[in-house]
């Protein structure tokens, strides 16, 4: 152990860009913008977060990797089209996260357990093989840097699926029946911002590693299954 | 690493010679140079007439790494006829613009500061000195009048830029929203014909109304300047914020420091509120108590780090420290053969429970409530002087605060039972009072007479790491001998480094013979 240059929390947003989200891409991008602005008002937390955005549909597009949001002029824009391939999404993280943690550590940072915020409006279209990929991603004996996954389901995403994606039952949320998808996306980003800020501030001393804020208009998935 | 980021007491030309290529060369003017004879001078001694580089320079362009040749000086425009004489030495001139790290403006949510519409109350301290003399500042009425002349490059130096920034691009705006201050108002004309009745005079101050406040002329006996109290910056600085008030009761000052010597031991300590708590209006959750048991000459101490998730952990930390030290003093007074360390920890834990139970025997629910609201780590122990300047140290802890023996430039952990570097992912989970670990046992050491005992919270320990970097350098140099002024430790401890925004507490104990000038 040498001197620590800083302490960081890698945060990944894994956003559904499937065709069914096409109507709500504007809401997604607005949400990203509000997250960016809010973090700029939280200098202490923002300094400790490295932010990545991955969109998934048939495949995965890495929109932003380990960005320091204080030095980003704009966040990338998401788009929509294609299926809902959970397997590709978790596969990309399985490759990306250990590599990112190694990079940050080699730069001299102390790295806290990464947090993945997963947002989807539908059921996976790739069969069941995603479950094995997900298990390898989140099993700390397989992946040392296994992330905490916080999952948010909207629209036709089923509670039990979202519960399987989240690494703890209190990290799985589904939108209330009848909720507008645009509203749910905005609420997701509000909760994401709060969680990131509070987790960043909590890193300083003696707290659980991740603080997760329940979004308004969502409920715990476990209450529904 | 930006080692020169915290160099002081040098002008820019000296810095140019010390580009990374020249790293490792000894600079006689560098107070942080490890090869500087320790104790030869105190960088904060107000009597030291040292020219300092404004640490705010870090907001200004910094030399790009790897540059060895200074850029040619930009031609300076001739000074306006009425410009006051410059006192900036030529060596303090800039060497050309360079890209810089600038922290963007931050908006402090829900913290609007109303705009001020009254007369200009710009404090004199806003005008940075141009050099050690500092007489010729833009607000001073004793200097030659400045009749709205176009701003010469040097003018910026006078108002807040550091010496040598004249050709730098304008500094970034204020880096925090609260409070937003106006730049100094434009210079008043010395004659104001628009006032038909002439200036009225204030009955008490004897100064004309409606004119900027004119402070008394600086005291020439003071060779210092306000910059000496700027925070020490290591690497990238933390964002600058104006602290918000913490909860009123109990009163928790931002910073405490203390220092004294017994006939055999010298003590310095400080506890500073972290930037995250300053920004969020939370109290300092660290605490420290130290006392001397005079009959035995033993110094008794306790250092606590309130767990941030517990809303009253600052009270828990204060209670734990005071209880532990009181219990140790009582045990020393009983002249026991051996101190009962588990009794010390139990007493501290019990005090937290009693705080919740209000004097009743605490029930299970009160255990849970004390854990939820008052949780704190604790390191407590004793230092007794032994033959030949040896320190006989005994320590016990609950939680993740720690202790080191600093000898030369080497930090030896005294309480580490695991190597945090072996983990792929860092965890901050702690077992804290009132819960007690079954593994809590006291450890005793005999520290050599040329060493320092350091006891600190993880706000100090995490940025220190193994002590081989900038933080280790800073403290190895600053604490090689006891700083004559106790406040020096508080100044060192409040260094600014991005992402390290936790409260910091550090206690240092030397054998008294290490005091500069020997025992006295």
Interface residues (C-beta under 8 A of the other chain):
Chain A: X1 X2 X3 X4 X5 X6 X7 X8 X40 X41 X42 X43 X44 X47 X48 X70 X101 X105 X110 X111 X112 X113 X144 X145 X201 X202 X203 X204 X205 X206 X207 X208 X209
Chain B: X103 X104 X106 X107 X108 X109 X176 X235 X236 X238 X239 X241 X274 X275 X276 X279 X280 X285 X305 X307 X308 X309 X375 X377 X399 X400 X419 X420 X421 X424 X425 X426 X427 X428 X429 X430 X432 X457 X458 X459 X462 X463 X464 X465 X466 X467 X468 X469 X470 X471 X472 X497 X498 X499 X500 X501 X502 X503
